[in-house]
């Protein structure tokens, strides 16, 4: 090669001063800080000891119901999502079409409507359900809520799982085949560990949505956190009842978010340079 040198553009100098973006960012952070201080000041000034002492046990009881509902639904949905994701990726037109219809319906309709359809719709078919031996399931609001939430989250988890698996390069399958691994071994030992890293954030978001969406079960008489909050407000007419419920949900979501970030840092340590 000749003595000619290739000109490489230098990186732009770091921004100095106070551009509009920085001012807007500091302003938003300042507003959040002011809002947080105002909330704390309001809770201190409007502290209702009688309300807290009377309804605190009910709130914690409702919190336990909410956590149980979300955990059971997420686990059952994860189990159901595996065959649905497999059917979505299948080359069989019938399987893929049925799985697509299932995912399309449960992702395209509100969770509240799905819960009502199961609790009020199927619950109205008592003679048929009794003849099938299923009345014990659909006569109880708790079981109906778990059933509706499991079907709903399975549709979302199936799409998360399918997208994560398909994000793994085909070369991984080919490399594993060259080593003599069959498809199941390749999926379990090569593809899934990589796919779960991709799917971790979406799974975390899905659990967050389930926690916030669980409030709808209060409308079908399940005594979850929101159900106990509605009861507390109807007896006290104190706006703090809903404010404390919002704080409970916020703590749950933030705890989950930090937990997902910690898990992500742990399982991606080998990717940090």
C-alpha positions as CSV (number, residue, x, y, z in Angstrom):
1,X,0.0,0.0,0.0
2,X,1.1,3.6,-0.6
3,X,1.9,6.2,1.9
4,X,-1.7,7.5,1.8
5,X,-3.4,7.4,5.1
6,X,-7.1,6.9,5.7
7,X,-8.7,9.8,7.4
8,X,-10.8,8.8,10.4
9,X,-13.3,11.3,11.7
10,X,-12.8,12.2,15.3
11,X,-15.7,11.8,17.7
12,X,-17.7,14.9,18.4
13,X,-16.7,16.9,21.4
14,X,-18.8,16.3,24.6
15,X,-21.7,18.7,24.9
16,X,-21.1,21.6,27.3
17,X,-23.3,24.2,28.7
18,X,-27.0,23.9,29.1
19,X,-28.7,22.7,25.9
20,X,-32.5,22.4,25.8
21,X,-32.4,18.6,26.2
22,X,-30.5,18.9,29.5
23,X,-32.7,21.6,30.8
24,X,-35.8,19.6,30.0
25,X,-34.4,16.5,31.7
26,X,-33.5,18.4,34.9
27,X,-36.9,20.0,34.9
28,X,-38.7,16.7,34.6
29,X,-36.6,15.1,37.4
30,X,-37.3,18.2,39.5
31,X,-41.0,17.8,38.9
32,X,-40.9,14.2,40.0
33,X,-39.0,15.1,43.1
34,X,-41.5,17.8,44.0
35,X,-44.3,15.4,43.4
36,X,-42.7,12.8,45.7
37,X,-42.2,15.4,48.4
38,X,-45.8,16.6,48.0
39,X,-47.1,13.0,48.3
40,X,-45.1,12.4,51.5
41,X,-46.2,15.7,53.0
42,X,-49.8,14.9,52.2
43,X,-49.6,11.4,53.8
44,X,-48.1,12.9,56.9
45,X,-50.6,15.8,57.1
46,X,-53.7,13.7,56.3
47,X,-52.6,10.6,58.4
48,X,-55.6,8.7,59.5
49,X,-54.5,6.4,62.2
50,X,-58.0,4.8,62.6
51,X,-58.1,4.0,58.9
52,X,-54.7,2.4,58.9
53,X,-55.3,0.4,62.1
54,X,-58.6,-0.9,60.9
55,X,-57.8,-1.7,57.3
56,X,-54.1,-2.6,57.3
57,X,-54.8,-6.4,57.9
58,X,-57.3,-6.4,55.1
59,X,-54.8,-4.7,52.8
60,X,-52.1,-7.3,53.5
61,X,-54.7,-10.0,53.0
62,X,-55.7,-8.6,49.7
63,X,-52.0,-8.3,48.8
64,X,-51.6,-12.0,49.4
65,X,-54.5,-12.7,47.1
66,X,-53.1,-10.5,44.4
67,X,-49.7,-12.2,44.6
68,X,-51.2,-15.7,44.6
69,X,-53.3,-14.9,41.6
70,X,-50.4,-13.4,39.6
71,X,-47.9,-16.2,40.5
72,X,-50.3,-19.1,39.8
73,X,-51.5,-17.5,36.5
74,X,-48.0,-16.8,35.4
75,X,-46.9,-20.4,36.1
76,X,-49.9,-22.0,34.4
77,X,-49.6,-19.5,31.5
78,X,-45.9,-20.4,31.1
79,X,-46.8,-24.1,30.9
80,X,-49.6,-23.5,28.4
81,X,-47.4,-21.1,26.3
82,X,-44.9,-23.9,25.4
83,X,-47.3,-25.9,23.2
84,X,-48.9,-22.7,21.8
85,X,-45.5,-21.3,20.8
86,X,-44.6,-24.7,19.3
87,X,-47.9,-24.6,17.3
88,X,-47.2,-21.0,16.2
89,X,-43.8,-22.1,14.7
90,X,-45.2,-25.4,13.3
91,X,-45.3,-25.9,9.5
92,X,-48.6,-27.6,10.0
93,X,-51.2,-25.1,8.8
94,X,-54.0,-26.4,11.1
95,X,-51.8,-26.2,14.2
96,X,-50.4,-22.8,13.3
97,X,-53.8,-21.4,12.4
98,X,-55.4,-22.5,15.7
99,X,-52.5,-21.1,17.7
100,X,-52.7,-17.8,15.8
101,X,-56.4,-17.5,16.4
102,X,-55.9,-18.2,20.1
103,X,-53.1,-15.6,20.4
104,X,-55.0,-13.1,18.3
105,X,-58.2,-13.3,20.4
106,X,-56.5,-13.1,23.9
107,X,-54.1,-10.3,22.8
108,X,-56.7,-8.4,21.0
109,X,-59.5,-8.3,23.6
110,X,-59.4,-6.6,27.1
111,X,-58.6,-8.8,30.1
112,X,-61.7,-7.4,31.8
113,X,-63.9,-8.6,29.0
114,X,-62.3,-12.1,29.1
115,X,-62.8,-12.3,32.8
116,X,-66.5,-11.3,32.5
117,X,-67.0,-13.8,29.7
118,X,-65.7,-16.6,31.8
119,X,-67.3,-15.6,35.1
120,X,-70.7,-14.4,33.9
121,X,-70.8,-16.2,30.5
122,X,-69.7,-19.7,31.3
123,X,-71.0,-19.3,34.9
124,X,-74.5,-19.0,33.4
125,X,-74.3,-22.5,31.8
126,X,-74.8,-24.3,35.1
127,X,-76.7,-27.4,33.8
128,X,-74.1,-28.0,31.1
129,X,-71.2,-27.5,33.4
130,X,-72.7,-29.8,36.1
131,X,-73.2,-32.5,33.5
132,X,-69.5,-32.2,32.6
133,X,-68.4,-32.0,36.2
134,X,-66.9,-28.5,35.9
135,X,-69.4,-26.5,37.9
136,X,-67.0,-26.5,40.9
137,X,-64.6,-24.5,38.8
138,X,-66.8,-21.9,37.2
139,X,-69.0,-21.2,40.3
140,X,-66.1,-19.7,42.2
141,X,-64.9,-16.2,41.2
142,X,-61.3,-17.1,42.3
143,X,-61.0,-20.1,39.9
144,X,-62.6,-18.1,37.1
145,X,-60.1,-15.3,37.6
146,X,-57.1,-17.7,37.6
147,X,-58.5,-19.4,34.5
148,X,-59.0,-16.1,32.6
149,X,-55.6,-14.7,33.6
150,X,-53.8,-18.0,32.7
151,X,-55.3,-18.0,29.3
152,X,-54.5,-14.3,28.8
153,X,-50.9,-14.5,29.9
154,X,-50.3,-17.7,28.0
155,X,-51.0,-15.9,24.7
156,X,-48.5,-13.2,25.5
157,X,-45.9,-15.6,26.8
158,X,-46.2,-17.8,23.7
159,X,-45.4,-14.8,21.5
160,X,-42.5,-13.8,23.8
161,X,-41.1,-17.3,23.7
162,X,-41.6,-17.7,19.9
163,X,-39.9,-14.4,19.2
164,X,-37.0,-15.2,21.5
165,X,-36.4,-18.6,19.9
166,X,-36.6,-17.2,16.4
167,X,-34.1,-14.5,17.3
168,X,-31.4,-17.1,17.8
169,X,-29.4,-17.4,14.6
170,X,-29.9,-20.5,12.5
171,X,-26.2,-21.1,12.6
172,X,-26.6,-22.2,16.2
173,X,-29.0,-25.0,15.0
174,X,-26.6,-26.0,12.2
175,X,-23.6,-26.0,14.5
176,X,-25.3,-28.2,17.0
177,X,-26.4,-30.6,14.3
178,X,-22.8,-30.8,13.1
179,X,-21.9,-32.0,16.6
180,X,-24.5,-34.7,16.5
181,X,-27.1,-33.1,18.7
182,X,-30.7,-33.8,17.9
183,X,-33.4,-31.1,17.8
184,X,-34.6,-31.5,21.4
185,X,-31.0,-31.4,22.7
186,X,-30.2,-28.4,20.6
187,X,-33.3,-26.6,21.8
188,X,-32.6,-27.4,25.5
189,X,-28.9,-26.9,25.6
190,X,-28.1,-24.4,22.9
191,X,-31.1,-22.3,21.8
192,X,-33.2,-21.9,25.0
193,X,-30.3,-20.5,27.2
194,X,-29.8,-17.8,24.5
195,X,-33.5,-17.2,23.9
196,X,-34.3,-16.7,27.6
197,X,-31.7,-13.9,27.8
198,X,-33.7,-12.2,25.0
199,X,-37.0,-13.0,26.6
200,X,-36.2,-11.9,30.2
201,X,-37.2,-8.3,29.8
202,X,-40.4,-9.0,28.0
203,X,-41.3,-11.6,30.6
204,X,-40.7,-9.0,33.3
205,X,-42.9,-6.6,31.5
206,X,-45.6,-9.2,31.2
207,X,-45.5,-9.9,34.9
208,X,-45.8,-6.1,35.6
209,X,-48.8,-5.9,33.4
210,X,-50.4,-8.9,35.2
211,X,-49.8,-7.2,38.6
212,X,-51.5,-4.0,37.4
213,X,-54.2,-5.9,35.5
214,X,-55.1,-8.1,38.5
215,X,-57.1,-5.1,39.9
216,X,-60.0,-6.1,37.5
217,X,-60.8,-9.2,39.6
218,X,-62.3,-6.9,42.2
219,X,-65.2,-6.5,39.8
220,X,-66.0,-10.2,40.1
221,X,-65.9,-10.3,43.9
222,X,-62.4,-11.6,44.4
223,X,-61.0,-9.9,47.6
224,X,-57.7,-8.9,46.2
225,X,-55.8,-5.7,47.0
226,X,-58.1,-3.5,44.9
227,X,-61.2,-5.4,46.3
228,X,-60.2,-4.6,49.8
229,X,-59.4,-1.0,48.8
230,X,-62.9,-0.5,47.4
231,X,-64.4,-2.0,50.6
232,X,-62.2,0.3,52.7
233,X,-63.3,3.4,50.7
234,X,-67.0,2.4,50.8
235,X,-66.9,2.3,54.6
236,X,-64.6,5.3,55.3
237,X,-65.0,7.6,52.2
238,X,-61.4,8.5,52.8
239,X,-59.4,9.1,49.6
240,X,-56.3,7.7,51.3
241,X,-57.6,4.2,50.8
242,X,-56.9,4.4,47.1
243,X,-53.6,6.2,47.6
244,X,-52.3,3.5,49.8
245,X,-53.3,0.9,47.3
246,X,-51.4,2.8,44.6
247,X,-48.3,2.8,46.8
248,X,-48.6,-1.0,47.3
249,X,-48.8,-1.6,43.6
250,X,-45.9,0.8,43.0
251,X,-43.7,-1.0,45.5
252,X,-44.6,-4.4,43.9
253,X,-43.7,-3.1,40.4
254,X,-40.5,-1.5,41.4
255,X,-39.4,-4.5,43.4
256,X,-40.0,-6.7,40.3
257,X,-38.3,-4.3,38.0
258,X,-35.1,-4.2,40.1
259,X,-35.3,-8.0,40.4
260,X,-35.4,-8.5,36.7
261,X,-32.5,-6.1,36.2
262,X,-30.4,-8.0,38.8
263,X,-31.1,-11.3,37.1
264,X,-30.2,-9.8,33.7
265,X,-26.9,-8.6,35.1
266,X,-26.2,-12.0,36.5
267,X,-26.9,-14.0,33.4
268,X,-25.2,-11.7,31.0
269,X,-21.9,-11.3,32.9
270,X,-20.1,-13.3,30.2
271,X,-21.2,-10.6,27.6
272,X,-19.6,-7.7,29.5
273,X,-16.2,-6.7,28.1
